[in-house]
Amino acid sequence: MIIRFRRMFYIRTLIVIGFFALGLSACKTDSKKEAASSDTDLIQVHVSSENLDDSLFACKSAQEVQSFLNKHSYLSDWYFTDAPVEKPQLAAHLFQILQNKDFRAFKMQLDLIIGDRNASIINPLKKSFQQIARYYPDFKAPEVKFMVTGFSGNDLYISDSLIVIGLDYFGGPKARFRPDVYGYQLRRYQKEYIVPSIIFFMSNKYNHVNASDRTLLADMIGYGKGYEFVKQVMPDTPDSLILGYSEESLIRTYNSQQDIWSFFVSNKLLYENMDLKKQKFIGERPFTTEIGNEVPGGIGRWLGWRIVSRYMAENPEVSLPQLMKNDNAGNLLQASGYKGEKDDEE
């Protein structure tokens, strides 16, 4: 499995992997199933990491940058897929960026914002990998590489064996420079989103989908299973970091779910199979204007997670691997009993 994406997490992934689609204490999803083991029970997983940006910044010439790229040839093949120059000009381009004083100042600021990479990224990743290994004993942790290239590379590259994290994308609102994306997408470009985003995309390996089911419901359930996967292996992660919604928007959406569900049902959206229409409810948008200007974009993804969450609550014997293997969206909806109600309602 290989996933690479730049700038827009979810849209890019839909194109690359080619299938489905693919808060808060007061309104969090039900994650009682398969509660996380204590640290002493977790399978030991070794995570190898390397600060490639330090090696890049140590280069004193374009020739040294080229030697760096030759040594790490996978970067040119996979990480710099959207670079602003062709491969033969990449070394010169990167060295020119390295010479820029503003960029070097940005790098210093970024190091302060990110802080200890082991504490903020590697250790949470390792803990998540240990949980995955508990469910899937054959799991092998990919190597993790850090890069800073002035947005010349991707934000994240993910495969079964390698993760490359473009830290320059994740400086957050205080960073001197920010990625060129829409304002509503910038929230996800903060360091707190790195690990949940990685685990969400890694869930695709285990997320069985029925390729013949082209309905919006199937896409919604696909996303919902991915989000539930993250919640199960990262149980302390706020739902807002998993979904990419603000906490305020998440609370408002949770409290309005009966109206949202009624809209989907009354407009017969669950079994819609036209891509253009489906994208209005699972695609990247600031709002879902068809329902209301305060309903966040990708509302179908959130609703899919509500269905999956209710399914897990109503079927406590179902394990996470069993959930991920279930590719019958209609059956899962029926077994969930979900009808737009909150968790505390019957």
N, C-alpha and C positions, 0 to 999 in steps of 0.2 A: 504494500500500500504506500503510495506517495501522495502527499498533499503539499502544494505550495500556493501561497497566496500573498497578495500585496494590496495594501490600502483598504480594501473592503473585504473583511473576513468572510462573510457568508456568501455574497454573490460570486466571488472568485472561486470558492470551493465548489459551488454548484456546477461551474463550468469544468473544473479540473477533474473531479472524481466522478462526475456524470451520473449520480443517482440522487434520490430524493431530494431531494432536497436535503438538503443536505444539498416574599421577601421580607427577608424581614421576619421578625418573630411573629408579627401579627398576621402575616399572610404568606408564610412559607409553604412550600409543597410538602406533602407528607412523605417523610423519608425514614419511617420506622423500620422498613424492611431491610434485612441484611445490614444491621448496624455495624459500624466500623469496629474492627478488632482493636484491642489495646495494643500499644506499641510493642509489648513483649510477645504478642501473638503473631505479629506481622512477619511475612516471609522476607528474608534479607535480600535486598536488591542493590547492586552496585551501579551508581550513575557516574559515568566519566564525563568531565566537562573541561573545556579549554577556552581561554580568553583570546580568541583569534584577533580581536581588535588591538590588543597590546602588541602582537607581532606585526600587524599591519602598520601601526603608528610608529614602530621602530624602524621602518624602511626609510632609507636616506636618498633613494633615487627611484626613478621609474623602473629601472632594471631590477632593483631589489623587490619592488612591488610585483613585478612579473615573476620573479623567483618564488615569492610567496604564493602567487596564484598557481604556479606550476606544482608546488608542493601540496597545495590543497585544491587539486583540480576539480573536485566536486563543486566548489563554489562557482566556478564559471559555468559548469554544466547545469546546476540546479538553483543556486541562490541568486545569481545575477541574471536571471532569465528576462527581466524587464529593465535591465540597465539602459541608461540613455545613450549609450554608445555601443558599437559592435565589439565583439570579443577582442579583436586585435588592438583596439584603442583603449581597452578597459584599464590596463596598468597605468597608462599615462593619465587617464581621467582620474583615477583614484589618487595618484600622486599629486595631481593638481589640487584636489580637495584637501589632501593632507597638509599642503602648504598654506592653506587659508587660515589666517589667525582667528577669524570669527568661528570657524568650524572647530578649531582646537579649543577655543574657549567653551564652545557648546559641549564638546567631549568632556571637559573637566566638570562642567555643570551637571551633565548627564550622570557621571560617576557618583556625584553627590546625591542626586535624586534617586538613582537605583539603589545605592548603598551596597552593602555586602551581598554579592550575588548568590553566595551559598545560602545565606539566611532568607533572602527574599524570593529566590527562584529555585535553586537546586534542591534545597531541603524539602520544600512543599512538593516539588516534582517527585522526589524520591519517595515521600510518604504516599503520594497518589499511585506511583508505580507499584509499591508494595501492596496496596489494596487491589490493584488490577491483577497482580500475580496471585493473590489469594483466590480470586474468582477464576483466573485463567493461568494455571501453573506453568504453561509453556511460554509465558510472556518473557521477553527479553528487553531490557531497558535500552533505548537508543542512546547514542552519544549526544551530548549537548555542546554546541559551539556558540559563542557570543561574537557578534560583529557590530561595528559602527562604521557606516560608509557614507554618511550624508544623504541617506535615502536612495542611494544608488542600487541597493539590493532589495530583496523582499522584506516584509515585516517578519514573517515566519516561513520557514521551510520545514516540513514534517514528513518523515518516512518511518518505516519500521526500525531502521537502524540509525537514523540521524535526525537531529533537530538543530536548526540554525535560527537563532533569535537575533533579529535586527534591533538592538536596544535603542537606536536613535528614534524609532517610531513610538517608544513607550515612555517618553519623558513627562507626559502629562501637561496640565495647563501652565505650569511654572517654567517649562522648558523654553529656551531661547528660540528654538525652531520646532515646528510641528509638522506632521505629514500633511500632504495636500489632499484632504478629504472634506466631505461635507461636515458642517458643524455638528449635526446630530450624531455623526459617527466618531467624533473626536473623543467622546467619553470612554470608548473602549480602548483608546490608545494611552493607557496608563499601566504602570507595572503590575498593579493588582489583577489585571485581566490576563496577564501572560499565561499563567499556569492553567486557569480554567479554560481558556481558549485552546490550549494545546490538548488538554484531556478531552474536550468536546470533539475535536477533530480526530483524535485517536480512537474515539468510540465507533467511528465509521467501520473500522475493521471488524467489529463484533456485531454491528447493527444489520441484521438480515432484513432485506426489503423484497417485496414481490414486484419484480420489474414489470409485470403485466398489469399491475394496479396503478393506473394513472390518476387516481382521484386526489382531490385536495385533502381528503381525510387521510389517505396513505402518507402524503407529504407531512401533514401535521403530526401524525403518530411517529413518523421517522424522526422528526426533530425532537418530539417529546421523549422518545427513548434515549436520544443522545444527551439531552439535558438531565434526564434521570440517571444516566450513567455517571455523569459528572457529580451529581449530588450524592450518589452512593459511594463513590471513591474519594470524594472531597466533602464529607458531611457538614463540615463547619463553614463552608463557603456560602456567603449570602447569595440569595437567588438573583439579586440585581447584578452580581458579577458574572453569573452563569448566563443570564439572558441578555445582558447589555442594556437593560432598561434602568432609568434612574429609580431610586427608591420611591420618590413621590409618584412617578408614573406607575410603578409596580403596585403600590397600594391602591391607587385610583382604579387600575385595571382589575385588580382582585375584587374590589368592592362593586365593580360594574359588570362582573362576568355573567350574571343572569341576562342582562340586556345584550351582551355580546353573543352569548350562546343563542339567544332567541333570534338575533339577526342572521346567524349562520343557518339555523334551522328553517326559518320562514323564507329565506331566499334560496333554499335548496343548494347550499354551497358545499356541503360535505362530500357530495359525489360529483362535483364539477370536475371536468377533465381537460378544459381548455387552458393551455399554459398561460396565455395573457391574462386571463381572469384569475387564475390561481396566484400569479405573482403579485396581485394586488393585496393578497392576504398573507403571503409568506416571504415576499421579496423585501429588499432594502428600501424603506421609505421613512420619512420623519413621522408621518401620521397615516392612519388608515381612514382617509376622509370619507369613504363610503359609509362608515359607521359613525364617525364623529371626529372632529379636529383634536380631541384630547385622547383618542385611542391610538396607542403607539403603532408604528409600522411593524410588520411581521407578526401581527396579532394571532395569526393561525398557528405559529410556532408555539406561542405561549399557551394557546388553547389546547394544542396537542399535548403539552406537558401536563396540563391540568387533567386531561383524560388519563394519561399514563399514571400520574400520581394517584388518582382515584382507583385505577385498576390495581395498583400495587397494594393500596390500603384494603381493598375489598378481597384480595386474593393473597393472603399473607404467606401461603405456601410456595408462591412463585419466587424463584431466585433471580438475581440480576442476569445471569447467563440465559436463563429460560425466557426472561422478558426480551432480551436482545435477539433471541432466535425467533420470536413470534412475529411473523410477517403478515398476519391476518388482521388488518386494521379494523375491519368491521366487527370481527369477533372481539377484539380488544375493547372497542368502544362499548359494545353490548355488555361485556363482562364487567366493565367499570361502573356501569349504572350512572354515569355522569350526565347531569341534565342542567348544568350551569350553576349548581349550588356551591356555596362556600364549604370549607372543610367542617365547620361546626354546625351545618344544617343537615337535616335528614332528607 
